[in-house]
Amino acid sequence: MTSSEQATTEQAQALILDALQHKESIASTEALFSGRNIDNNIVFGALKSLATYEKINYESIESEKWTITDEGSQICTSGSHEYRVLMHVKQAMPTGITSSELEWIHLENGRLLSSPKASECDEDRTATLLSRLPCALEGLTLAEKQSFVDLKRRKLAELTRVTTYSVSRGPRFTDEIEKPFLELTAHMVASGSWKDRPFKPYNFDSDGPKRPCGHLHPLLKVRSEFRQIFFEMGFVENSFWNFDALFVPQQHPARDSQDTFFTESPAKSANLPEAYVAQVQKIHMEGGFGSLGYRAPWSVEETQKNVLRTHTTAVSARMLYALAKEVFRNESVDATHLAEFHQIEGVIADVNLTLGDLMGVLNSFFSKLGMKNLKFKPTYNPYTEPRLQKWIEVGNSGIFRPEMLRPMGFDESVSVLAWGLSLERPTMIKYKINNIRDLVGHKVDLNMIYSNPICQLDK
């Protein structure tokens, strides 16, 4: 802030405090600062500063009003173009104008002539209308509003949004401007003088200084999020499958919090196979099949607890594999297509998997990205049957064909779900980028990379 701006701000503060000294509130700052040539931004700065010290409270008032343009100001001074032409024609017109000529002026035999209607025009109506500006939009008649719309069409007036403020006394109102101290010194603490001195309050909403460091591209942030999502989907297991189904007693030290990570959200699993759970509970408590069991209490609540998988035996029948690498296509480059892009590959193998399982995996994955309005439609791949392509075109998915799996030695009961998802398009959706060339390539704005926020999972 320059010294002149500082002086103007202090002048605005003094005017506000002086006005509040005589009355408890100011309905609008527009009347207070009318004719004082103080910019509205200076007024706002003065109000904000006084509110920081709790001297005042203020609220903004939004309104619209007609204001005059530079060309309109010239017309106010010199007269409108049509009025000046009319006056010139009236002075030079010959006699003999008939009453049937209704317009102000017309062209006859190459000469401009004025009509009898012109004698009724004793004033420049355009200039008179412009002289009323600025004026508020409220209170104008329908005819006046239409007249100002006509002036706007001629670029003589414009409708602008105006912000004024209503002001009232704050809890610490005084008519004096006290500059608060910015720092607490050792001398103030030692002498105790800090108790009687005002300090500027902390502004916890202000931005800190920007560090001159490297910045991650949005693609890297979303790729990291994808990785985290797959971790969550692949490594979280409930205690039943991780311990109880493997005949690990519920009192075993390995199930203590010192040896196992328990998850907070979700903390428990509810959808466990009831018949199988009952059989496992019976084996633990009573024994069976030649075993005496553990003859110890067995808790359903304990078996529902979710943990980070402590071994892979719990999911030995499953395989989850995901990667993110560049792929290339011979495609025309446009707002949503590149010749080079990233693809997220995933495969799940298990017995009796169906298309519903695949849709469930994809729904679970994209819901963690905040994309919950998904649709699936059939599409063609030679290596999957049936197959799906996302409605928002973020990837391809399907179930591998038996002709592909049998030569690999898989049993007929084994199904393999597979997907190939785009990295660029979910990133565009996440960061609201409309053109893929604004995300990847030589046209990328570096400020976008510097300022894009952290990509977070939607828990």
GIPE-V423815 format. One record per residue. SS is DSSP state (h for helix, s for strand, l for the rest). Layout:
SS  SS
This chain:
l  l  h  h  h  h  h  h  h  h  h  h  h  h  h  h  h  h  h  h  h  h  l  l  s  s  l  l  h  h  h  h  l  l  l  l  l  l  l  h  h  h  h  h  h  h  h  h  h  h  h  h  l  l  l  s  s  s  s  s  s  s  s  s  s  s  s  s  l  h  h  h  h  h  h  h  h  h  l  l  h  h  h  h  h  h  h  h  h  h  h  h  l  l  l  l  l  l  l  l  l  l  l  l  s  s  s  s  l  l  s  s  s  s  l  h  h  h  h  h  l  l  l  l  h  h  h  h  h  h  l  l  l  l  s  s  l  l  l  l  l  h  h  h  h  h  h  h  h  h  h  h  h  l  l  l  s  s  s  s  s  s  s  s  s  s  s  s  s  l  l  l  l  l  l  l  l  l  l  l  s  l  l  l  l  h  h  h  h  h  h  l  h  h  h  h  l  l  s  l  l  l  l  l  l  l  l  l  l  l  l  l  l  l  l  l  l  h  h  h  h  h  h  h  h  h  h  h  h  h  h  h  h  h  h  s  s  s  h  h  h  h  l  h  h  h  l  l  l  l  l  l  h  h  h  l  l  l  l  l  l  s  l  l  l  l  l  s  l  l  l  l  l  h  h  h  h  h  h  h  h  h  h  h  h  h  l  s  l  l  s  l  l  l  l  l  l  l  l  h  h  h  h  l  s  s  s  s  l  l  l  l  h  h  h  l  l  l  s  s  s  s  s  s  s  s  s  s  l  l  l  l  l  l  l  l  l  l  l  s  s  s  s  s  s  s  s  s  s  s  s  l  l  l  h  h  h  h  h  h  h  h  h  h  h  h  h  l  l  l  l  l  l  l  l  s  s  s  l  l  l  l  l  s  s  s  s  s  s  s  l  l  l  l  s  s  s  s  s  s  l  h  h  h  h  h  h  h  l  l  l  l  l  s  s  s  s  s  s  s  s  s  l  h  h  h  h  h  h  h  h  l  l  l  l  h  h  h  l  l  l  l  l  l  l  h  h  h  h  h  h  l  l  l  l  l  l  l  l
